[in-house]
Amino acid sequence: MLRKIFNFKEYNLKHYNIRAMLAAFLLSFIGLTIIKEVQKAEDMLYERQIFGIVLGIVVALIISVIDYHFVCKFYILFYLVNLTLLVLTRTSLGHSYHDARRWLIIPKIGQVQPSEFSKLLLILFFARLFDRFRKKIDKIYFLLLACILMGVPLLLILKQPDLSTALALLAMFAGIVFLSGLSYKLIFPALAVAIPACIGLWWYIQQDFQFLLEPYQQRRILALKHPELYPDLMWQQNNAAIAIRAGGLAGKFTGGSTQPLSCKILPAIESDFIYTAVAEAYGFIGSCIVISLMAFLVYRAFYVAFRAKDYLGMLVAGGIGCMLAFQTIINICVNTSIFPNTGIPFPFLSSGLSSLLGSYMMIGVLMNVSLQIREKEKEDSLDLGSDRTDTIG
């Protein structure tokens, strides 16, 4: 049994992805300096974040030596546990904050946000699902089943409501479908339908008769298009822009300024809008460092994916890369008023134990996949299942 859990014979320590862990820790450290500055003393966010970083690193290191093949055997259980936790947020165990019901109150543990763990659980589920039914990937009925299985947790997350996390999960799912080796004969027709449909959907959700979005969600979209008509809804993003500009090249922390951070007035500055605080504190240079660290993490994820031992490892690492990339893009775009205001944490940087622990768990799984990546001389002999995937890898 232990051999199945800890498959040490297949591990190669020279591939242990410690650089990914280091990049994640550096992001957490930068976030820690910001949280200490912007927190309210009574909230003790700084102390909780230190605990979360230590716990996250320990959990990641433990997960990194557990064979991902063994973990993925429980993919159905992961899916059911994920659905159960999301449903429980709608019960008396659920906790609301700012009209969003996204948290569970667990005795002796505190608040837990299930959607943060949905990211990894769904990556593992769909990676194993596509691996197990690899020969049926190009079958329409299988793709429809996969879309339904994705749609159920998405609807539960949208009901919380948490549009940003739902979009990140949807992007991750699309990434795994593409990496799975889906035939171009299906990809191109799907894009031919999806692109016009998205344009039509964008027009529809701005109309008075639409029913897909909550009224406040629709107003946020309209506010982005016509900010002069919705000054109250754009207040947070407008002030974020002012704070980002105030950071200049080097930022207030490193540029010798004695002025306090103006971004402290923003709601969720320690979580969803922490990138704004980084830009003001460390300036354009600091922002580029943060983006570079995340880009490196995403690069390492796809590097591991395309050198993975097998098809399952490729999908797991690729799914993690997609999730980290899209979550970061959405967060930065919200902070810079490119996307409507919707809350999503910046991986490793933002305050929040659920987000922090979920992100470090992803790094742990990624590190285990990297422990088993193939040697260069064996790359040409690996069959990932389709000509398209082989070309990519």
Buried (B, 14 or more C-beta within 10 A) or exposed (E): EEEEEBBEEEBEEEBBBEEBBEBBBBBBEBBBBBBBBBBEEEEEBBEBBBEBBEBBBEBBBEBBBBBBBBBBEBBEEBBEBBBEBBBBBEEEBBBEEEEEBBBBEEEEEEBBBBBBBBBBBBBBBBBBBBBEBBEBBBEEEBBEBBEEBBEEBBEBBBBBBBBBBBBBBBBBBBBBBBBBBBEEEBEEEBEEEEEEEEEEEEEEBEEEEEEEBEEEBBBBBBBBEEBEEBEEBBBBBEBBBBBBEBBBEBBBBBBEBEEEBBBBEBEBBBBBBBBBBBBBBBBBBBBEBBBEBBBBBBBBBBBBBBBBBBBBBBBBBBBBBBBBBBBBBBBBBBBBBEBBBBBBBBBBBBBBBBBBBBBBBBBBBBBBBBBBBBEEEEEEEBEBBBEBBEEBB
